[in-house]
Structure formats: structure tokens, C-alpha cells
Amino acid sequence: MTDDGGADERARNVEVVRRYLRTFVTKDLAELAEVVHEDVEVYGSGTRVRGRRYPEAAVSSPGLTVLDQEIVEIFAAGDRVVVSLVQTYRRDATGATTVQSACKMYRLAGGRIVQFWGEQDTYGLLRGLGLLPDGPITF
């Protein structure tokens, strides 16, 4: 016996997450508001914050443009969607480009993202854009 209702919910949740991720390329904050709850909880890089203003700030980072995005894998189970992806960024001031990998998990309710967790290679991003020295760090 198949659970068509569950499959429909998973497909809707995947589409919501795809729409959210697309905003990093389009910078469409209206679309972001449609798919991310205003009190979203965000976990990652040792922090926990609440509020849509945090993903809005990430999407609209001045001087940093997402040129390309590739969803490597996307998997839905219940109210969760897990994604691995790579994004190609350009530092607008210098034209430098680099690729950043990330793995994220989203929880959805009522057709919107209400929580997400994730990690991305921020160190690699900063090195690739020339914002950190391209060499080993001494501890």
C-alpha cells in the first residue's frame, strides 16, 4: 500500500526548499518571504538565531553574487528535506570566483521552512575569494 498523501507532502516540501535555494541566485526577497516563516530558527556554525532577517541578509549579501547553483542531492522524509549543494560565488569588487559546498536540513510546516540546520565551507569560500591567505594556518 502506498502513502500518496505523504508523497505529495514530500514533493511540496522539496519544491519549497528549491524555491528558497533559488533566492540565492535571484535575490528575490518576496519569494523568500513566501517560503520561509518569519520566526524561522537557524542553526549552524555554532550559532542559533531566530528570524527571517538572517536568511534575508545571507541572500542579499552586498558585493557577493551567486553565479550558479547545483543541487547535488535532495531527499525528503516526513516534514524534513536534506540537501547537498554547491554554489559558485563572485566577489563583485574583484571578479574573483569560487565554489562553496554545503549540506542543509530543513523542517517545514504549513508549506514554509520553520527550522534549518546546516554547514557550509565558509573558510574555502573566503580563501577562494581572496579574503584569507592561500596557505596553511598556523595554530
Buried (B, 14 or more C-beta within 10 A) or exposed (E): EEEEEEEEBBEEBBBBBBBBBBBBBEBBBEBBBBBBBEEBBBBBEEEEEEBBEBBBEBBBEEEBBBEEBEBEEBEBEEBBBBBBBBBBBBBEEEEEBBBBBBBBBBBBEEEBBBBBBBEBBEEBBBBBBEEBEEEEEEE
